[in-house]
Amino acid sequence: MELISLYGTVFIVMAIVFGFYMTWGIGANDVANVMGTSVGSGAITVTTAIIIAGIFEFAGAALAGGHVTKTIRKGIIDPTPIVNNPEILVFGMLAALLAAAVWLTVASARGWPVSTTHSIIGAVVGFAIAGIGMEAVQWGKIGQIVASWVVSPVLGGTIAFILMISIRRLILNTETPFVNAKRWGPVYVFLVGFIMSLVTMYKGLKHLKLDLSVPMSFLVAAIFGLIVAAIGWYLISRVKVDERADKDHHFASVEKVFVPMMLFTACGMAFAHGSNDVANGVGPLAAVYGLVQSGGEVAQRSELPLWILVLGGVGIIVGLATFGYRVMRTIGTKITELTPTRGFSATMAAAATVVLASRTGMPVSTTHIAVGAVMGVGLARGIGAIDLRVIGGIFVSWIVTLPIGGVLAALFFFTLKGMFT
């Protein structure tokens, strides 16, 4: 208690700096999973991807990011044993932020698409074991989160597979694919707007004190979906048949129809990512802020201030703009060859999965979902369309992230404890 009253301001400043560094790492690494499919399919340029992601990552973090932060902040460890020593939790959260951020920096510099969710959860568990004891870890909750890392890529892949098959049946394998692409395109765009807005309004805006009933949420989501579909229809209607391109590639004109549609899915995926992954950076920051503000009361329920979510959103944008291109330029081409139709299916499936998961409070890995969705698109063409060596390498990077995060957090925890006590 004395340490918190003595160094409270210092702890908050450190938490802000470490939290910003962590969200910078999220932007630098996870941008590949958010925008890689859009860039890899040739639908948008790297610069356009950074602009879109900057706007919608920030919106997702600020508007819909409050739900997952509770899971990161309170659900992973039981702080009861250290109620009388709240400074241990402060040191632990600071150590977790710094450990995860350092690992993300290393991974981003090497071009590895690792999971930011793995990084922070591994770091929190590592601190808890080192600073409190094995019994402090909520192993049941960890088990649920680990299960979600298996379920989420399967779900993302399944949705992407179904979307790709529907595009084949309704558009590609018909006598007039270009006409049908323009006919069904606005329907797919409506689904993007409807899913994003429905789940956001149903559960994502609670910290803004905007509680809507289920029927009202459906109505508003449908209206928003229709508005987005109308914009999509206008953009799609301007696409003309390119007969010269069609000679080289039978579906070249159809793919051109999906280019403006990819803009909507890219926006949706960036929003979904911001709403889910901002928690990885600001959850521990919110815990430190709440502890200092309450004078060290560990059990007190503290509101998540909007400025913390805004800080997380800004950190993600800076990470995207400064370091994100390293992974973005390659992730969209390594797993399987992407076209706008395949990229649309993968990105929409990933966005829907991420937003649904973030609204249930489960901090799933965007990396896993995005990889699962791209694999689902590849499987729609057969197992030979997927580069299994790349998938194997990605899996290895996922496995090592948890223990590395834990070991680094334990080291930083003892360093901070030694500095202040």
C-alpha positions in Angstrom: 0.0 0.0 0.0 2.8 2.4 0.9 4.6 1.8 -2.3 1.5 2.6 -4.3 0.9 5.8 -2.5 4.6 6.8 -2.8 5.2 5.8 -6.4 1.6 5.9 -7.8 2.3 8.5 -10.4 5.5 6.8 -11.5 3.6 3.5 -11.9 0.9 5.1 -14.0 3.5 6.8 -16.3 5.3 3.5 -16.7 2.1 1.7 -17.5 1.2 4.3 -20.1 4.6 4.0 -21.7 4.7 0.2 -21.6 1.1 0.0 -22.7 1.8 2.3 -25.7 4.8 0.2 -26.6 2.7 -3.0 -26.4 0.0 -1.6 -28.7 2.7 -0.4 -31.0 3.9 -4.0 -31.2 0.3 -5.1 -31.9 0.1 -2.7 -34.8 3.5 -3.7 -36.1 2.8 -7.4 -36.1 -0.9 -8.1 -36.4 -1.4 -5.7 -39.3 -0.2 -8.6 -41.5 -3.2 -10.7 -40.4 -5.6 -7.8 -40.7 -4.6 -6.3 -44.0 -2.4 -9.0 -45.5 -5.2 -10.7 -47.4 -6.3 -7.4 -49.0 -2.8 -6.5 -50.0 -1.9 -10.0 -51.1 -4.9 -10.3 -53.3 -3.9 -7.1 -55.2 -7.1 -5.4 -54.2 -5.4 -2.5 -52.4 -1.9 -1.0 -52.0 0.1 -1.0 -48.8 -0.4 2.7 -48.4 -4.2 2.3 -48.7 -4.1 -0.6 -46.3 -2.4 1.5 -43.7 -4.9 4.4 -44.1 -7.9 2.1 -43.8 -6.4 0.2 -40.9 -5.5 3.4 -39.1 -9.1 4.7 -39.2 -10.9 1.5 -38.4 -8.4 0.0 -36.0 -8.8 3.2 -33.9 -12.6 3.1 -34.2 -12.7 -0.5 -33.1 -10.4 0.1 -30.2 -12.2 3.2 -28.9 -15.8 2.0 -29.5 -15.8 -1.7 -29.0 -12.6 -2.6 -27.2 -13.9 -2.5 -23.6 -15.3 -6.0 -23.5 -12.2 -8.1 -23.8 -10.1 -6.0 -21.5 -12.0 -7.5 -18.5 -10.9 -11.0 -19.4 -7.2 -9.9 -19.7 -7.4 -7.8 -16.6 -9.3 -10.1 -14.2 -9.9 -13.5 -15.7 -6.4 -15.0 -16.1 -5.1 -14.8 -12.5 -6.6 -14.7 -9.0 -5.2 -11.7 -7.1 -6.7 -12.8 -3.8 -3.4 -14.0 -2.2 -1.8 -10.6 -2.7 -4.7 -8.4 -1.5 -2.4 -7.0 1.2 0.5 -6.6 -1.3 -1.1 -4.9 -4.3 2.3 -3.6 -5.5 3.1 -7.2 -6.6 0.2 -7.0 -9.1 1.4 -3.6 -10.3 4.9 -5.0 -10.9 3.4 -8.0 -12.6 1.2 -6.1 -15.0 4.1 -3.8 -15.9 6.4 -6.8 -16.4 3.8 -8.5 -18.6 3.4 -5.4 -20.8 7.1 -5.0 -21.3 7.8 -8.7 -21.9 5.1 -9.1 -24.5 6.2 -5.8 -26.2 9.8 -6.9 -26.4 8.9 -10.3 -27.9 6.6 -8.6 -30.5 9.5 -6.2 -31.5 11.8 -9.2 -32.0 9.2 -11.1 -34.0 8.2 -8.1 -36.1 11.9 -7.4 -37.0 12.2 -11.0 -38.1 8.9 -10.9 -40.1 7.3 -13.6 -37.9 3.5 -13.3 -37.6 3.2 -14.3 -34.0 0.1 -14.0 -31.8 -0.1 -10.8 -29.6 -2.7 -12.6 -27.6 -0.3 -15.5 -26.9 2.4 -13.0 -26.0 0.4 -11.1 -23.3 -1.3 -14.1 -21.8 2.0 -16.0 -21.6 3.5 -13.0 -19.9 0.7 -12.6 -17.4 0.9 -16.3 -16.5 4.7 -16.1 -16.2 4.5 -13.2 -13.7 1.8 -15.0 -11.7 3.8 -18.2 -11.3 7.0 -16.2 -10.4 5.4 -13.6 -8.2 2.4 -15.3 -6.5 2.5 -19.1 -7.2 1.0 -21.7 -9.4 -2.3 -21.6 -7.6 -2.8 -18.0 -8.6 -3.3 -18.9 -12.2 -6.9 -19.6 -13.3 -6.1 -22.7 -15.1 -9.7 -23.3 -16.1 -9.8 -19.9 -17.8 -6.5 -20.6 -19.5 -8.0 -23.9 -20.7 -10.9 -22.1 -22.2 -8.6 -19.6 -23.9 -6.4 -22.4 -25.3 -9.5 -24.1 -26.6 -10.5 -20.9 -28.3 -7.1 -20.9 -30.1 -8.1 -24.2 -31.6 -11.8 -23.4 -32.2 -11.2 -19.9 -33.7 -9.1 -20.9 -36.7 -11.4 -23.8 -37.4 -14.4 -21.5 -37.2 -12.7 -18.8 -39.3 -11.7 -21.5 -41.9 -15.1 -23.0 -42.0 -16.8 -19.6 -42.6 -14.3 -18.8 -45.3 -14.7 -22.2 -46.9 -18.5 -21.8 -47.0 -18.2 -18.2 -48.4 -15.9 -19.4 -51.1 -18.1 -22.3 -52.1 -21.2 -19.9 -52.2 -19.2 -17.5 -54.5 -18.4 -20.5 -56.8 -22.0 -21.7 -56.9 -23.7 -18.3 -57.3 -21.1 -16.5 -59.5 -18.0 -18.4 -60.8 -19.6 -21.6 -62.0 -22.6 -19.9 -63.8 -23.1 -19.1 -67.5 -22.8 -15.3 -66.8 -20.3 -14.9 -63.9 -19.8 -11.2 -64.4 -23.5 -10.4 -64.4 -24.1 -12.6 -61.3 -21.1 -11.0 -59.6 -22.7 -7.6 -59.9 -26.0 -9.0 -58.8 -24.8 -10.8 -55.7 -22.0 -8.4 -54.8 -24.2 -5.9 -52.8 -25.7 -8.9 -50.8 -22.2 -9.9 -49.7 -21.4 -6.3 -48.8 -24.7 -6.1 -46.8 -23.5 -9.1 -44.8 -20.3 -7.3 -43.9 -22.1 -4.2 -42.7 -24.8 -6.2 -40.9 -22.4 -8.5 -39.0 -20.0 -5.7 -37.9 -22.7 -3.3 -36.7 -25.0 -6.0 -35.1 -22.3 -7.5 -32.8 -20.8 -4.1 -32.0 -24.1 -2.6 -30.9 -25.4 -5.7 -29.1 -22.4 -5.9 -26.8 -19.6 -3.6 -27.7 -20.8 -0.2 -26.6 -21.6 -0.9 -23.0 -18.8 1.3 -21.7 -20.3 4.2 -23.7 -23.6 3.6 -21.8 -25.4 2.8 -25.0 -27.5 -0.3 -24.3 -29.8 -1.4 -27.1 -32.3 -4.2 -27.0 -31.8 -7.2 -29.3 -34.6 -6.3 -31.7 -33.4 -2.7 -31.8 -29.8 -3.9 -32.4 -31.0 -6.0 -35.4 -33.0 -3.1 -36.8 -30.1 -0.6 -36.6 -27.7 -3.3 -37.9 -30.0 -4.0 -40.9 -30.3 -0.3 -41.7 -26.5 0.1 -41.5 -26.0 -3.0 -43.6 -28.4 -1.5 -46.3 -26.5 1.8 -46.3 -23.2 -0.1 -46.8 -24.8 -2.3 -49.5 -26.0 0.8 -51.3 -22.5 2.3 -51.4 -21.2 -1.1 -52.5 -23.8 -1.3 -55.3 -22.8 2.1 -56.6 -19.1 1.2 -56.6 -19.8 -2.3 -58.2 -22.1 -0.7 -60.9 -19.1 1.3 -62.2 -17.0 -1.8 -62.9 -17.0 -2.6 -66.6 -16.1 -5.9 -68.5 -12.4 -6.0 -69.4 -12.5 -8.3 -72.5 -8.7 -8.2 -73.0 -8.0 -9.3 -69.4 -10.7 -12.0 -69.7 -8.7 -13.6 -72.5 -5.8 -14.2 -70.2 -7.8 -15.0 -67.1 -11.4 -16.2 -67.5 -12.6 -14.5 -64.3 -10.6 -11.3 -64.6 -13.7 -9.0 -64.8 -15.4 -10.9 -62.0 -12.3 -10.4 -59.8 -12.5 -6.6 -60.6 -16.1 -6.6 -59.1 -14.7 -7.9 -55.8 -12.0 -5.2 -55.6 -14.3 -2.5 -54.2 -16.0 -5.2 -52.0 -12.5 -5.9 -50.5 -12.5 -2.3 -49.3 -15.5 -3.0 -47.1 -14.1 -6.3 -45.7 -10.7 -4.6 -45.0 -12.5 -1.9 -43.0 -14.5 -4.5 -41.2 -11.4 -6.6 -40.4 -9.5 -3.6 -39.1 -12.5 -2.6 -36.9 -12.7 -6.2 -35.6 -9.0 -6.4 -34.9 -9.0 -3.1 -33.0 -12.0 -4.2 -30.9 -10.3 -7.4 -29.9 -6.6 -6.9 -29.8 -6.5 -3.5 -28.1 -7.2 -5.5 -24.9 -3.8 -7.1 -25.1 -2.2 -3.8 -24.6 -4.6 -1.8 -22.4 -5.9 -4.6 -20.1 -2.8 -4.7 -17.9 -2.6 -0.8 -18.2 -6.2 -0.6 -16.9 -5.3 -2.9 -14.0 -2.4 -0.7 -12.9 -4.5 2.5 -13.3 -7.3 1.0 -11.3 -5.0 -0.2 -8.5 -3.3 3.2 -8.1 -6.6 5.2 -8.3 -8.2 3.0 -5.6 -5.1 3.2 -3.3 -4.3 -0.4 -3.8 -7.7 -2.1 -3.5 -7.2 -5.2 -5.6 -10.8 -6.5 -5.5 -12.5 -3.2 -6.4 -14.3 -3.0 -9.7 -12.8 -0.2 -11.7 -14.4 1.4 -14.8 -12.2 1.4 -17.9 -11.6 5.0 -18.9 -12.1 5.9 -22.5 -8.7 7.6 -22.7 -7.1 4.2 -22.1 -8.8 2.7 -25.1 -7.9 5.8 -27.2 -4.3 5.4 -26.2 -4.4 1.8 -27.3 -5.9 2.8 -30.7 -3.2 5.4 -31.3 -0.5 2.9 -30.4 -1.8 0.4 -32.9 -2.0 3.0 -35.7 1.6 4.1 -35.0 2.8 0.5 -35.1 1.0 -0.1 -38.4 2.4 3.0 -40.1 6.0 2.5 -38.9 6.8 -1.2 -38.8 3.7 -3.1 -40.1 4.7 -3.2 -43.8 7.5 -5.7 -43.0 5.0 -8.6 -42.5 2.1 -7.2 -44.6 3.9 -7.5 -47.9 4.5 -11.2 -47.6 1.7 -12.7 -45.5 -0.9 -12.4 -48.2 1.1 -14.6 -50.7 2.8 -17.3 -48.6 0.0 -19.6 -47.4 -2.0 -19.8 -50.7 -2.4 -17.7 -53.8 -5.0 -15.1 -53.2 -7.3 -13.3 -55.7 -10.0 -10.6 -54.7 -12.7 -13.3 -54.5 -10.6 -15.5 -52.2 -9.3 -12.5 -50.2 -12.9 -11.3 -49.7 -13.9 -14.7 -48.3 -10.9 -15.0 -46.0 -11.1 -11.4 -44.7 -14.9 -11.4 -44.2 -14.8 -14.8 -42.4 -11.9 -13.6 -40.2 -13.6 -10.3 -39.3 -16.9 -12.0 -38.4 -15.0 -14.5 -36.2 -12.9 -11.9 -34.4 -15.9 -9.6 -33.7 -18.0 -12.5 -32.4 -15.2 -13.6 -30.1 -14.5 -10.1 -28.8 -18.1 -9.7 -27.8 -18.1 -12.9 -25.8 -15.0 -11.6 -24.0 -12.8 -14.4 -25.3 -9.3 -13.0 -26.2 -8.8 -15.1 -29.3 -5.8 -14.8 -31.5 -6.3 -12.7 -34.7 -3.3 -14.5 -36.2 -4.9 -17.9 -35.7 -8.2 -16.8 -37.2 -6.7 -15.1 -40.2 -4.5 -18.1 -40.9 -7.4 -20.4 -40.5 -9.5 -18.3 -42.9 -6.8 -18.2 -45.6 -6.4 -22.0 -45.2 -10.2 -22.4 -45.5 -10.1 -20.5 -48.8 -7.2 -22.6 -50.0 -8.9 -25.9 -49.1 -11.9 -24.9 -51.3 -9.4 -25.5 -54.1 -7.9 -28.6 -52.6 -5.1 -29.4 -50.1 -2.5 -28.9 -52.9 -3.3 -25.2 -53.0 -1.8 -24.7 -49.5 1.9 -24.4 -48.7 2.1 -26.8 -45.7 5.7 -25.8 -45.0 4.7 -22.2 -44.3 1.8 -23.4 -42.1 4.3 -25.6 -40.1 6.6 -22.6 -39.6 3.7 -20.4 -38.4 2.6 -23.2 -35.9 6.2 -23.4 -34.4 6.2 -19.6 -33.9 2.9 -19.8 -32.1 4.1 -22.6 -29.8 7.3 -20.8 -28.7 5.5 -17.5 -28.0 3.8 -18.6 -24.8 7.0 -19.8 -22.9 9.1 -16.9 -24.2 6.5 -14.4 -22.9 6.4 -16.1 -19.6 10.1 -16.2 -19.0 10.6 -12.6 -20.0 7.8 -11.5 -17.7 9.3 -13.3 -14.7 12.7 -11.7 -15.3 11.2 -8.2 -15.7 9.0 -8.8 -12.6 12.0 -9.5 -10.3 13.9 -6.5 -11.8 11.0 -4.1 -11.1 10.5 -5.6 -7.6 14.2 -5.1 -6.9 14.1 -1.5 -8.1 11.2 -0.4 -5.9 11.5 -2.5 -2.8 
